[in-house]
Amino acid sequence: MRTAILISVMLVGLAGAAPVPTVSTCALGGPIPCVTLVLGDVIVGDGQTERYNNGTYVFHGNVTVQSGGLVEMILSDVSFSGAQPLRVEAGGTIVIDGSSLSGSAGDVTAVLQLDAGANVQVVGSNFTYLTLSLASNDALVEGNYFQLGAPAVRLTDFSGTFRENTFQANLVGLNATGGAPTLEDLTFHGDTLALQLHAVDCVLRHLALLDVHDGVLLTWSRCTMTNMQLNDQSLPPTRGLDIRDGVGPIEVAHNSISRFGTGIHYCNADVNMHDNSFAGNGQDVSSC
């Protein structure tokens, strides 16, 4: 089978920006799709659109979406190198739909940065060895699968709703600092720490934390946690809910917590617990 190498140049970014070379490898005589190598930094400015759809793309530079710019990644396989391979600034727009995105295997430091004020639609996609860092309250991020991240998702001063996503085998599933996030209908499988929440005023409801090592670490926060299922297989010294230094009332109600070293541990926090069920924990509740 012959293979053709096509080299093309596309102009992206602000007026006067240097062209970014791409290399497209196409297998002739068969249905195998092209792999497009993007060899430099891409800057998408006001009024510009870059579409990476229905293909396989390998980025060897960084992508920056400025105010008024639009990037689409729809039904594609996309891989990145670098520490911050994608940034969407305030006023920029990103659409990721039905795609698989990955960083370098074994490297959990790559961050996809979605700034406050960015227009974000991320649905039905898979993320591996990446951190999706989100500060845009109006973002639509639903139906995605996050694995092998540390954390897989980072919310910063986020006061929107984050729902209907699945996490698996992350060092940390979701980290939130600041803001007033509502987290609902999330599923975690086998994460070392499912949720790490600091200085938030949060609502957690209808979460499933399944076979996780530790469930929720909550510090310097006010939170309502209801209708959650948490279970573990490893017992000591794991904790289902670890609540420390609360800054206001913390409501813990109608949750099912099983097979942790300690089901609920709290320290220096005003915790109102009622109508929770426990099974197979080393101890159900402890305090300091």
PLY file of the C-alpha trace (Angstrom):
ply
format ascii 1.0
element vertex 288
property float x
property float y
property float z
element edge 287
property int vertex1
property int vertex2
end_header
0.00 0.00 0.00
1.32 3.42 -0.96
1.21 6.35 1.44
1.07 9.95 0.33
2.37 12.80 2.46
0.58 16.07 1.79
2.02 19.29 3.21
-0.23 22.32 3.42
-0.14 25.68 5.14
-3.10 27.31 6.87
-3.29 30.90 8.08
-4.70 31.27 11.57
-4.67 33.91 14.28
-4.54 37.67 14.14
-3.67 39.59 11.01
0.01 39.35 10.35
0.43 36.14 12.33
2.86 33.59 10.95
1.24 30.70 9.08
1.03 27.40 10.94
2.25 24.40 8.93
0.26 21.18 8.96
1.21 17.75 7.69
-1.59 15.43 6.56
-0.87 11.73 6.05
-3.39 9.94 3.85
-3.36 6.22 3.15
-4.28 5.70 -0.50
-6.59 2.91 -1.57
-8.28 2.42 1.78
-10.81 3.96 4.17
-8.26 4.89 6.84
-8.71 8.62 7.63
-5.96 11.19 7.44
-3.91 12.17 10.47
-3.28 15.91 10.51
-0.21 17.12 12.38
-0.44 20.75 13.52
3.17 21.78 13.96
3.01 25.24 15.52
0.98 27.48 17.80
-2.53 28.37 16.63
-4.07 31.74 17.56
-7.72 32.19 16.63
-8.65 35.85 16.79
-11.81 37.93 16.54
-14.03 36.81 13.67
-11.93 33.74 12.88
-12.97 30.08 12.99
-10.86 26.94 13.06
-12.60 23.58 12.58
-10.93 20.31 13.53
-13.85 18.03 12.69
-14.33 14.44 11.53
-10.66 13.52 11.65
-7.57 12.76 13.67
-5.44 15.71 14.79
-2.10 15.84 16.61
-1.13 19.24 18.03
2.56 19.96 18.62
1.88 23.57 19.63
-0.66 25.47 21.70
-4.13 26.63 20.64
-5.35 30.01 21.93
-8.91 31.16 21.24
-9.19 34.90 21.75
-12.35 36.99 22.19
-14.55 36.61 19.11
-12.75 33.48 17.90
-14.28 30.02 17.49
-12.71 26.55 17.56
-14.66 23.36 16.85
-13.56 19.81 17.60
-16.46 17.62 16.52
-16.37 13.83 16.03
-12.57 13.81 16.10
-9.61 12.20 17.83
-7.34 14.95 19.17
-4.04 14.60 20.99
-1.91 17.30 22.56
1.60 17.83 23.83
2.70 20.61 26.14
1.62 21.89 29.55
-1.25 24.17 28.42
-2.12 23.07 24.90
-5.51 24.80 24.75
-6.74 28.08 26.22
-10.06 29.78 25.55
-10.02 33.38 26.71
-13.02 35.49 27.77
-15.28 36.01 24.77
-13.78 33.09 22.85
-15.85 30.03 21.95
-15.00 26.32 22.05
-17.25 23.49 20.87
-16.11 19.94 21.66
-18.72 17.34 20.72
-18.39 13.58 20.35
-14.59 13.69 20.36
-11.73 11.98 22.18
-9.00 14.25 23.57
-5.78 13.08 25.18
-2.51 14.36 26.55
0.79 12.52 26.60
0.45 9.03 28.09
1.58 8.93 31.69
1.81 12.74 31.96
-1.07 14.25 33.96
0.11 17.88 33.85
-1.56 19.09 30.63
-4.34 21.66 31.19
-7.18 22.70 28.89
-7.88 26.21 30.26
-11.40 27.61 29.79
-11.37 31.11 31.27
-14.18 33.01 32.95
-16.34 34.56 30.26
-15.48 31.91 27.66
-18.31 30.35 25.69
-18.03 26.61 26.31
-19.90 23.61 24.93
-18.26 20.30 25.81
-20.58 17.31 25.37
-20.33 13.58 24.79
-16.53 13.50 24.70
-13.69 11.53 26.32
-10.69 13.08 28.09
-7.54 11.13 29.03
-4.36 12.41 30.74
-5.80 15.94 30.75
-7.16 18.49 33.21
-10.21 20.41 32.05
-9.90 23.70 33.96
-13.18 25.59 33.98
-14.06 29.05 35.28
-16.98 29.91 32.99
-20.27 29.76 34.94
-22.45 29.35 31.85
-20.46 26.46 30.41
-22.32 23.43 29.08
-20.22 20.42 30.09
-22.35 17.26 30.06
-22.17 13.61 29.11
-18.38 13.40 29.15
-15.96 10.73 30.38
-12.80 11.73 32.26
-10.00 9.30 33.09
-6.42 9.29 34.35
-6.36 12.95 35.36
-4.91 14.72 38.41
-7.41 16.31 38.69
-9.52 15.44 35.68
-11.65 18.58 36.16
-10.72 21.77 38.00
-13.41 24.36 38.81
-12.12 27.79 39.86
-14.57 30.37 41.26
-17.24 28.43 39.42
-20.86 29.13 40.40
-22.71 27.20 37.71
-24.04 23.65 37.51
-21.76 20.77 36.58
-23.75 17.60 35.84
-24.02 14.23 34.15
-20.33 13.41 33.69
-18.41 10.22 34.50
-14.95 9.88 36.08
-12.76 6.79 36.25
-9.33 5.96 37.70
-8.23 9.54 38.30
-5.81 10.55 41.05
-8.36 13.29 41.77
-11.66 13.29 39.94
-12.89 16.84 40.48
-11.24 19.74 42.31
-13.18 22.93 43.08
-11.84 26.09 44.74
-14.00 29.14 45.37
-17.42 29.91 43.99
-20.74 28.20 44.59
-20.84 25.11 42.37
-23.78 22.73 42.08
-22.56 19.21 41.36
-25.23 16.71 40.43
-25.68 13.37 38.68
-21.95 12.63 38.55
-20.47 9.11 38.66
-17.00 8.20 39.91
-15.41 4.75 39.46
-12.14 3.77 41.14
-10.76 7.27 41.68
-8.11 7.71 44.38
-9.98 10.83 45.61
-13.29 11.55 43.95
-13.93 15.16 45.07
-11.62 17.78 46.59
-13.52 20.95 47.54
-12.00 24.04 49.17
-13.57 27.38 50.11
-16.80 26.69 48.26
-20.49 27.17 48.98
-21.64 24.02 47.26
-24.52 21.67 46.60
-23.80 17.98 45.99
-26.70 15.75 45.05
-27.33 12.48 43.29
-23.66 11.50 43.08
-22.42 7.91 42.82
-18.90 7.29 44.18
-18.23 3.64 43.44
-15.15 1.70 44.54
-13.28 4.92 45.20
-10.40 5.05 47.67
-11.56 8.27 49.37
-14.83 10.02 48.65
-15.11 13.74 49.43
-12.53 16.01 51.08
-14.24 19.28 52.08
-12.27 22.14 53.69
-13.20 25.70 54.69
-16.57 25.38 53.03
-20.34 25.47 53.43
-22.13 22.65 51.67
-25.27 20.55 51.33
-24.67 16.89 50.47
-27.75 14.77 49.81
-28.85 11.60 48.04
-25.36 10.31 47.37
-24.09 6.74 47.19
-20.51 6.19 48.37
-18.70 2.87 48.60
-15.15 1.61 48.88
-13.40 -1.75 49.02
-10.23 -0.94 50.93
-11.42 0.02 54.47
-8.73 1.66 56.73
-7.63 4.39 56.49
-10.13 5.57 53.86
-12.99 8.04 54.44
-16.28 8.51 52.67
-16.75 12.13 53.74
-13.84 14.03 55.29
-15.10 17.43 56.50
-12.64 19.90 58.00
-12.80 23.51 59.20
-16.30 24.34 58.00
-17.24 28.01 57.66
-20.98 27.44 58.00
-23.59 24.75 58.44
-22.94 21.58 56.47
-25.96 19.43 55.71
-25.37 15.68 55.22
-28.60 13.83 54.63
-30.11 10.82 52.83
-26.77 9.37 51.80
-25.66 5.73 51.64
-22.07 5.18 52.81
-20.44 1.75 52.91
-17.13 -0.12 53.25
-14.88 2.81 54.22
-12.48 2.89 57.12
-14.62 5.78 58.39
-17.92 6.68 56.80
-18.01 10.35 57.91
-15.20 12.17 59.70
-15.55 15.82 60.71
-13.29 18.25 62.54
-13.95 21.88 63.52
-17.14 21.89 61.46
-20.85 22.40 62.16
-22.31 19.26 60.57
-26.01 18.41 60.58
-26.34 14.68 59.82
-29.64 12.87 59.46
-31.27 10.02 57.56
-27.99 8.54 56.34
-27.44 4.79 56.04
-24.20 2.98 56.78
-22.95 -0.55 56.07
-19.64 -2.33 56.53
-17.54 0.66 57.58
-14.76 0.34 60.13
-16.64 3.09 61.98
-19.58 5.04 60.71
-18.87 8.47 62.19
-15.85 10.00 63.94
-14.85 13.51 65.01
-11.85 15.30 66.44
0 1
1 2
2 3
3 4
4 5
5 6
6 7
7 8
8 9
9 10
10 11
11 12
12 13
13 14
14 15
15 16
16 17
17 18
18 19
19 20
20 21
21 22
22 23
23 24
24 25
25 26
26 27
27 28
28 29
29 30
30 31
31 32
32 33
33 34
34 35
35 36
36 37
37 38
38 39
39 40
40 41
41 42
42 43
43 44
44 45
45 46
46 47
47 48
48 49
49 50
50 51
51 52
52 53
53 54
54 55
55 56
56 57
57 58
58 59
59 60
60 61
61 62
62 63
63 64
64 65
65 66
66 67
67 68
68 69
69 70
70 71
71 72
72 73
73 74
74 75
75 76
76 77
77 78
78 79
79 80
80 81
81 82
82 83
83 84
84 85
85 86
86 87
87 88
88 89
89 90
90 91
91 92
92 93
93 94
94 95
95 96
96 97
97 98
98 99
99 100
100 101
101 102
102 103
103 104
104 105
105 106
106 107
107 108
108 109
109 110
110 111
111 112
112 113
113 114
114 115
115 116
116 117
117 118
118 119
119 120
120 121
121 122
122 123
123 124
124 125
125 126
126 127
127 128
128 129
129 130
130 131
131 132
132 133
133 134
134 135
135 136
136 137
137 138
138 139
139 140
140 141
141 142
142 143
143 144
144 145
145 146
146 147
147 148
148 149
149 150
150 151
151 152
152 153
153 154
154 155
155 156
156 157
157 158
158 159
159 160
160 161
161 162
162 163
163 164
164 165
165 166
166 167
167 168
168 169
169 170
170 171
171 172
172 173
173 174
174 175
175 176
176 177
177 178
178 179
179 180
180 181
181 182
182 183
183 184
184 185
185 186
186 187
187 188
188 189
189 190
190 191
191 192
192 193
193 194
194 195
195 196
196 197
197 198
198 199
199 200
200 201
201 202
202 203
203 204
204 205
205 206
206 207
207 208
208 209
209 210
210 211
211 212
212 213
213 214
214 215
215 216
216 217
217 218
218 219
219 220
220 221
221 222
222 223
223 224
224 225
225 226
226 227
227 228
228 229
229 230
230 231
231 232
232 233
233 234
234 235
235 236
236 237
237 238
238 239
239 240
240 241
241 242
242 243
243 244
244 245
245 246
246 247
247 248
248 249
249 250
250 251
251 252
252 253
253 254
254 255
255 256
256 257
257 258
258 259
259 260
260 261
261 262
262 263
263 264
264 265
265 266
266 267
267 268
268 269
269 270
270 271
271 272
272 273
273 274
274 275
275 276
276 277
277 278
278 279
279 280
280 281
281 282
282 283
283 284
284 285
285 286
286 287
